[in-house]
Amino acid sequence: MNKITAAITGVHGWVPDYVLTNKELETMVETNDEWITSRTGIKERRILKGENQGTSVIGTGAVKGLLEKTGTDAKDIDLLICATTTPDMLFPATANVISHNVGAINAFSYDLQAACSGFLFALSTASQFIETGKYKKVIVVGADKMSSIIDYTDRQTCIIFGDGGGAVLLEPDTEGYGIKDSILHTDGSGEQFLHMKAGGSRKPATPETLLAKEHYVFQEGSQVFKFAVTNMASVAAEIMEKNNLTGDDVAWLVPHQANKRIIDATANRMGVNSDKVMLNIHKYGNTTSGTIPLCLWEYEKQLKKGDNLILAAFGGGFTWGSVYVKWAYDSK
Ligand SMILES: CC(C)(COP(=O)(O)OP(=O)(O)OC[C@H]1O[C@@H](n2cnc3c(N)ncnc32)[C@H](O)[C@@H]1OP(=O)(O)O)[C@@H](O)C(=O)NCCC(=O)NCCS
């Protein structure tokens, strides 16, 4: 029998309605549309507003849409993994909340945290459960409500992040479609440049941590930029080389959407033309675990069976990686 691969057989995204534009940010911090556009490529991002609206709202919206469009019964889902850095609560897992909301009563579910590389780490993890032959239907969600941990008086970070996410369905394939390879990395020394200081077990929340604004994203942007531009490009080039792919063989680069300049550098290094690069950073900013499934969702109609996709990401940790996918279906 042919080797079992994990094929992506459907994708769906979900973003909240509220649009936070660069113009509105100009009224909140000392910044301007020209600076944000030229330094990052971002024009607007979505914000999930309202009481008791956590990341599970985004994940639930994406999974409901996914089940509906693929004609999948929620009871047939074996496993649901949610990649997120902004879980509804420290526990239980946001994946459990999503499974409950959609009626996936036979699934076991858990969260995976790898910051902006979360979706790729979860996709690679999930694919193993399919490849062993043990499970038949696995959902991977990448979703984040970044607005819940952003200081909207800090112009270095508030211009970058937004809320949103997406989900994919993985099923077994024996014709060679699906997740063909992955290369994943972490380097814990990166913690100093991108982290949240309080609210975890090392420094639980106190009135002092609140006053010191330690429950927000702390980022040394230029350090993260340097790291990202080198490593995202390297790991994308590495997976191509390992699989004997040239720029011409790649139908699409699906990059994490953190900064347009980082995306351009990655495409250049890979020898992939800009018209083959999925891009939606101008609309959503950096949705952390959400960027890659949101891209796949928006470009789904342009994807053809057999297309070679290189997914690439980097993020806090540091974490970074690339996944090579052979697309398994023509979109109807
Ligand atoms: C954050 C980021 C956009 C900043 O861009 P940059 O070109 O590195 O800018 P710098 O931080 O060097 O700042 C350059 C100048 O712009 C200013 N500046 C910073 N943010 C600004 C803003 N929102 N509006 C206007 N000016 C701003 C800085 O104060 C600095 O001014 P100075 O030269 O007078 O000190 C960029 O570093 C970046 O994208 N980093 C990676 C972030 C990322 O991907 N994070 C997610 C990880 S998954």
The ligand as an SDF file (V2000), in Angstrom:
LIG
                    3D

 48 50  0  0  0  0  0  0  0  0999 V2000
    8.2410   46.9710   14.2150 C   0  0  0  0  0  0  0  0  0  0  0  0
    8.8150   47.3980   12.8800 C   0  0  0  0  0  0  0  0  0  0  0  0
    7.7270   47.6110   11.8700 C   0  0  0  0  0  0  0  0  0  0  0  0
    9.5710   48.7050   13.0710 C   0  0  0  0  0  0  0  0  0  0  0  0
   10.1530   49.0840   11.8590 O   0  0  0  0  0  0  0  0  0  0  0  0
   11.6780   49.5200   11.8170 P   0  0  0  0  0  0  0  0  0  0  0  0
   11.9510   49.8900   10.4340 O   0  0  0  0  0  0  0  0  0  0  0  0
   12.4770   48.3900   12.4130 O   0  0  0  0  0  0  0  0  0  0  0  0
   11.6710   50.7810   12.7140 O   0  0  0  0  0  0  0  0  0  0  0  0
   12.5370   51.0630   14.0230 P   0  0  0  0  0  0  0  0  0  0  0  0
   11.9920   50.3040   15.1710 O   0  0  0  0  0  0  0  0  0  0  0  0
   13.9960   50.9180   13.6970 O   0  0  0  0  0  0  0  0  0  0  0  0
   12.2020   52.5800   14.1990 O   0  0  0  0  0  0  0  0  0  0  0  0
   12.5480   53.5580   13.2250 C   0  0  0  0  0  0  0  0  0  0  0  0
   11.9890   54.8930   13.6630 C   0  0  0  0  0  0  0  0  0  0  0  0
   10.5650   54.8740   13.4790 O   0  0  0  0  0  0  0  0  0  0  0  0
    9.9270   55.2180   14.7010 C   0  0  0  0  0  0  0  0  0  0  0  0
    8.6610   54.4830   14.8050 N   0  0  0  0  0  0  0  0  0  0  0  0
    8.4570   53.2800   15.3720 C   0  0  0  0  0  0  0  0  0  0  0  0
    7.1510   52.9440   15.2620 N   0  0  0  0  0  0  0  0  0  0  0  0
    6.5570   53.9470   14.6070 C   0  0  0  0  0  0  0  0  0  0  0  0
    5.2350   54.1830   14.1940 C   0  0  0  0  0  0  0  0  0  0  0  0
    4.2410   53.3050   14.4350 N   0  0  0  0  0  0  0  0  0  0  0  0
    4.9590   55.3220   13.5280 N   0  0  0  0  0  0  0  0  0  0  0  0
    5.9250   56.2170   13.2730 C   0  0  0  0  0  0  0  0  0  0  0  0
    7.1870   56.0560   13.6420 N   0  0  0  0  0  0  0  0  0  0  0  0
    7.5090   54.9370   14.3080 C   0  0  0  0  0  0  0  0  0  0  0  0
   10.9010   54.8060   15.7670 C   0  0  0  0  0  0  0  0  0  0  0  0
   10.6680   55.5080   16.9740 O   0  0  0  0  0  0  0  0  0  0  0  0
   12.2170   55.1810   15.1360 C   0  0  0  0  0  0  0  0  0  0  0  0
   12.4070   56.5680   15.2620 O   0  0  0  0  0  0  0  0  0  0  0  0
   13.8620   57.1580   15.5840 P   0  0  0  0  0  0  0  0  0  0  0  0
   14.7000   56.7380   14.4140 O   0  0  0  0  0  0  0  0  0  0  0  0
   13.6010   58.6090   15.6860 O   0  0  0  0  0  0  0  0  0  0  0  0
   14.2760   56.4870   16.8640 O   0  0  0  0  0  0  0  0  0  0  0  0
    9.8350   46.3440   12.3510 C   0  0  0  0  0  0  0  0  0  0  0  0
   10.9570   46.3170   13.1730 O   0  0  0  0  0  0  0  0  0  0  0  0
    9.2580   44.9750   12.2860 C   0  0  0  0  0  0  0  0  0  0  0  0
    8.3670   44.6920   11.5040 O   0  0  0  0  0  0  0  0  0  0  0  0
    9.8300   44.0480   13.0890 N   0  0  0  0  0  0  0  0  0  0  0  0
    9.3930   42.6950   13.0880 C   0  0  0  0  0  0  0  0  0  0  0  0
    8.1700   42.6330   13.9100 C   0  0  0  0  0  0  0  0  0  0  0  0
    7.4700   41.3440   13.7730 C   0  0  0  0  0  0  0  0  0  0  0  0
    7.4420   40.7810   12.7260 O   0  0  0  0  0  0  0  0  0  0  0  0
    6.9070   40.9210   14.8780 N   0  0  0  0  0  0  0  0  0  0  0  0
    6.0840   39.8020   14.9310 C   0  0  0  0  0  0  0  0  0  0  0  0
    6.8800   38.6080   15.1190 C   0  0  0  0  0  0  0  0  0  0  0  0
    5.9790   37.2800   14.4910 S   0  0  0  0  0  0  0  0  0  0  0  0
  1  2  1  0
  2  3  1  0
  2  4  1  0
  2 36  1  0
  4  5  1  0
  5  6  1  0
  6  7  2  0
  6  8  1  0
  6  9  1  0
  9 10  1  0
 10 11  2  0
 10 12  1  0
 10 13  1  0
 13 14  1  0
 14 15  1  0
 15 16  1  0
 15 30  1  0
 16 17  1  0
 17 18  1  0
 17 28  1  0
 18 19  1  0
 18 27  1  0
 19 20  2  0
 20 21  1  0
 21 22  1  0
 21 27  2  0
 22 23  1  0
 22 24  2  0
 24 25  1  0
 25 26  2  0
 26 27  1  0
 28 29  1  0
 28 30  1  0
 30 31  1  0
 31 32  1  0
 32 33  2  0
 32 34  1  0
 32 35  1  0
 36 37  1  0
 36 38  1  0
 38 39  2  0
 38 40  1  0
 40 41  1  0
 41 42  1  0
 42 43  1  0
 43 44  2  0
 43 45  1  0
 45 46  1  0
 46 47  1  0
 47 48  1  0
M  END
$$$$
